[in-house]
Amino acid sequence: MKNIQVTLAKRPNGKPKASDFKIVKSKMYKPGEREALVKNLFVSLDAGFRNWMDEGSGDNVLPAMPIGQPVMGLILGQIIESNNAEIPKGATVMARLAWEEYSLLTPNDWWVEIEDDGSVPLSYHLGVLGDTGMSAYFGLTDIGKPEPGETVLISAAGGAVGSVAGQIAKLMGARTIGFAGNDEKCKRLVDVLGYDATINYNSESLDREMAAACPAGVDVYFDNVGGPLLETVLDHINEGARIPFCGAVADYGAQSESWGPSNLFQIVTKWATLQGFMTHTKLDRYPEARAQLKEWLASGQLVAHEQMYEGVEQCGVAFADLFAGNNFGKAVVHVQD
């Protein structure tokens, strides 16, 4: 048997392109002591992994990805062979492994077992019931804490996290405003996700459009982007505003040195809170979050939006689409049944 893999062919220059990745066929893994073989069913496409594609980008979270090796990513798969009693054969797992049809799961890899009761599509465990949904849930319930009637502004509002965060904010009684990069996507935010208003962040009169969309100011800014957009938003925050800082897409692979907003003193004068967070620090609360998200899904109050690609060979294309703004909702690659 051969294993189809998608490797990092070269370091992306700015926004990633499909040509930065290479499809190869390699020998099938053979699990050693305390290792297991995973049949990957779905691959999650997450913009944050762009951060570890540059040389020397390793940090206290993850190492830099090596050239010529399968691209690191989150997968959902099934254990088909195991030499580790803690990883039972037949188990469904979510793990940080790679873009490939089959992966080797070692004791040093991050993974969790998924309890699939069949009530939702399995792929949801990479999206609305995975880190995507966890980011939206914890960012709003722990940091944003919107009150009924407050204004919640969300960047990358049609993306994986933003599409969930906007709906949760509405469930919490807030008025929701979403940023998107073109008028068509802005319209979908209202028609499909129920946003109250939208702002095209490519507008030449962005500051005026923000003032018009948020006449009462911004109480919560759920930030997935960072960069110059954060600077614009800071001029419109209210006293006591809360800013869950979930991602910084504007900085991932930036071709020039990144600088922070020049108006950070707004956080002082408005006694606002800007707090970064990562969901893996809250693993013990995943059951709580999943239970609530499942309840909202079952009642129809929350709708999961997926953009599904077919075949592991599409991972590079799907990843490039994220940065080109071509996705709506959670981008997932269906590898095999």
Backbone hydrogen bonds, N-H to C=O, Kabsch-Sander energy under -0.5 kcal/mol:
donor,donor_aa,acceptor,acceptor_aa,energy
3,N,26,S,-2.9
4,I,2,K,-0.5
5,Q,24,V,-2.8
6,V,99,W,-2.6
7,T,5,Q,-0.6
7,T,22,K,-3.1
8,L,69,Q,-2.1
9,A,7,T,-1.0
9,A,20,D,-1.8
10,K,20,D,-1.6
14,G,12,P,-0.9
20,D,17,K,-2.1
21,F,18,A,-1.6
22,K,7,T,-2.1
24,V,5,Q,-2.6
24,V,22,K,-0.5
26,S,3,N,-2.3
28,M,1,M,-1.1
34,R,83,N,-1.2
35,E,32,G,-1.9
36,A,105,L,-2.0
37,L,81,E,-3.1
38,V,36,A,-0.5
38,V,103,S,-3.2
39,K,78,Q,-3.0
40,N,38,V,-0.8
40,N,101,E,-2.3
41,L,76,L,-2.7
42,F,76,L,-2.0
43,V,333,V,-2.3
44,S,74,L,-2.8
45,L,331,A,-2.0
46,D,44,S,-0.7
49,F,46,D,-1.7
50,R,47,A,-2.0
51,N,48,G,-1.5
52,W,49,F,-1.5
53,M,50,R,-1.7
57,S,54,D,-1.6
59,D,62,L,-2.6
65,M,52,W,-3.2
68,G,8,L,-3.2
69,Q,66,P,-1.3
71,V,6,V,-2.5
73,G,97,L,-1.0
74,L,44,S,-0.5
75,I,95,A,-2.7
76,L,42,F,-2.5
77,G,93,V,-2.7
78,Q,39,K,-2.1
79,I,91,A,-2.6
80,I,37,L,-2.4
80,I,78,Q,-0.6
81,E,37,L,-1.1
83,N,35,E,-2.7
87,I,84,N,-1.8
90,G,79,I,-3.0
91,A,88,P,-1.8
93,V,77,G,-2.7
93,V,91,A,-0.5
94,M,112,V,-2.6
95,A,75,I,-2.0
96,R,110,W,-2.2
97,L,73,G,-1.9
97,L,95,A,-1.1
99,W,71,V,-2.2
100,E,98,A,-1.4
101,E,4,I,-2.1
103,S,38,V,-2.1
105,L,36,A,-3.1
105,L,103,S,-0.6
106,T,104,L,-0.6
109,D,106,T,-1.7
112,V,94,M,-2.5
114,I,92,T,-3.3
116,D,114,I,-0.9
117,D,115,E,-0.8
124,Y,121,P,-1.7
125,H,122,L,-1.8
126,L,123,S,-2.2
127,G,123,S,-0.6
127,G,124,Y,-0.7
129,L,124,Y,-2.9
130,G,124,Y,-0.5
130,G,127,G,-1.5
133,G,127,G,-2.6
134,M,130,G,-2.6
135,S,131,D,-2.6
136,A,132,T,-1.9
137,Y,133,G,-2.8
138,F,134,M,-3.0
139,G,135,S,-2.0
140,L,136,A,-1.6
141,T,137,Y,-2.9
142,D,138,F,-2.1
143,I,138,F,-0.8
143,I,139,G,-0.6
144,G,139,G,-2.8
145,K,140,L,-4.0
149,G,173,G,-2.8
150,E,147,E,-2.3
152,V,150,E,-0.5
152,V,175,R,-3.2
153,L,151,T,-0.5
153,L,220,V,-3.2
154,I,177,I,-2.3
155,S,222,F,-2.1
157,A,179,F,-1.9
159,G,156,A,-1.8
162,G,156,A,-0.6
163,S,159,G,-2.4
164,V,160,A,-0.6
164,V,161,V,-0.7
165,A,161,V,-3.0
166,G,162,G,-2.5
167,Q,163,S,-0.6
168,I,164,V,-2.3
169,A,165,A,-2.6
170,K,166,G,-1.6
171,L,167,Q,-2.0
172,M,168,I,-1.6
173,G,170,K,-1.7
174,A,169,A,-2.3
175,R,150,E,-3.2
176,T,174,A,-0.6
177,I,152,V,-2.8
178,G,197,A,-1.9
179,F,154,I,-2.7
180,A,199,I,-2.0
186,C,182,N,-2.1
187,K,183,D,-2.1
188,R,184,E,-1.7
189,L,185,K,-1.9
190,V,186,C,-1.2
191,D,187,K,-2.7
192,V,188,R,-2.8
193,L,188,R,-1.2
194,G,190,V,-0.8
195,Y,189,L,-2.3
196,D,176,T,-1.7
197,A,176,T,-1.4
199,I,178,G,-2.4
201,Y,180,A,-2.1
201,Y,199,I,-0.8
203,S,200,N,-2.0
206,L,203,S,-0.8
209,E,205,S,-2.3
210,M,206,L,-2.4
211,A,207,D,-2.0
212,A,208,R,-2.0
213,A,209,E,-2.4
214,C,210,M,-2.5
217,G,214,C,-2.2
218,V,236,H,-2.2
219,D,151,T,-1.7
219,D,217,G,-0.5
220,V,151,T,-2.0
221,Y,242,R,-2.0
222,F,153,L,-2.7
222,F,220,V,-0.6
223,D,221,Y,-0.9
223,D,244,P,-2.3
224,N,222,F,-0.6
229,L,226,G,-0.7
230,L,226,G,-0.8
230,L,227,G,-0.9
231,E,227,G,-1.1
232,T,228,P,-1.8
233,V,229,L,-2.2
234,L,230,L,-2.3
235,D,231,E,-0.7
235,D,232,T,-0.9
236,H,233,V,-2.8
237,I,234,L,-0.7
238,N,218,V,-2.6
240,G,270,K,-3.4
241,A,238,N,-1.7
242,R,219,D,-2.4
243,I,273,T,-3.3
245,F,243,I,-0.6
245,F,275,Q,-3.0
246,C,223,D,-2.5
246,C,244,P,-1.0
247,G,223,D,-1.5
249,V,224,N,-1.6
250,A,225,V,-2.0
251,D,248,A,-2.2
252,Y,248,A,-0.9
252,Y,249,V,-0.5
253,G,251,D,-0.5
254,A,251,D,-1.9
264,L,261,P,-0.7
266,Q,263,N,-2.3
267,I,264,L,-1.8
268,V,264,L,-0.5
268,V,265,F,-0.5
269,T,265,F,-2.6
270,K,266,Q,-2.2
271,W,268,V,-1.5
272,A,267,I,-2.1
273,T,241,A,-2.7
275,Q,243,I,-2.2
275,Q,273,T,-0.5
277,F,245,F,-1.1
281,T,278,M,-1.4
282,K,279,T,-2.6
283,L,280,H,-0.7
285,R,282,K,-2.1
286,Y,283,L,-1.4
289,A,285,R,-2.2
290,R,286,Y,-3.4
291,A,287,P,-2.3
292,Q,288,E,-1.8
293,L,289,A,-2.8
294,K,290,R,-2.9
295,E,291,A,-1.8
296,W,292,Q,-2.2
297,L,293,L,-2.4
298,A,294,K,-2.8
299,S,295,E,-1.7
300,G,296,W,-0.7
300,G,297,L,-0.8
301,Q,296,W,-1.3
302,L,296,W,-1.6
306,E,304,A,-0.5
307,Q,330,K,-3.4
308,M,306,E,-0.6
309,Y,332,V,-2.7
311,G,309,Y,-0.5
311,G,334,H,-3.0
314,Q,311,G,-2.2
315,C,312,V,-1.8
318,A,314,Q,-3.0
319,F,315,C,-2.5
320,A,316,G,-2.2
321,D,317,V,-2.2
322,L,318,A,-1.3
323,F,319,F,-1.0
324,A,320,A,-1.3
325,G,321,D,-0.6
325,G,322,L,-0.8
326,N,321,D,-2.6
327,N,321,D,-0.6
329,G,158,G,-3.5
330,K,305,H,-3.0
332,V,307,Q,-2.2
332,V,330,K,-0.5
333,V,43,V,-2.7
334,H,309,Y,-3.5
334,H,332,V,-0.6
335,V,41,L,-2.5
335,V,333,V,-0.8
336,Q,41,L,-1.1
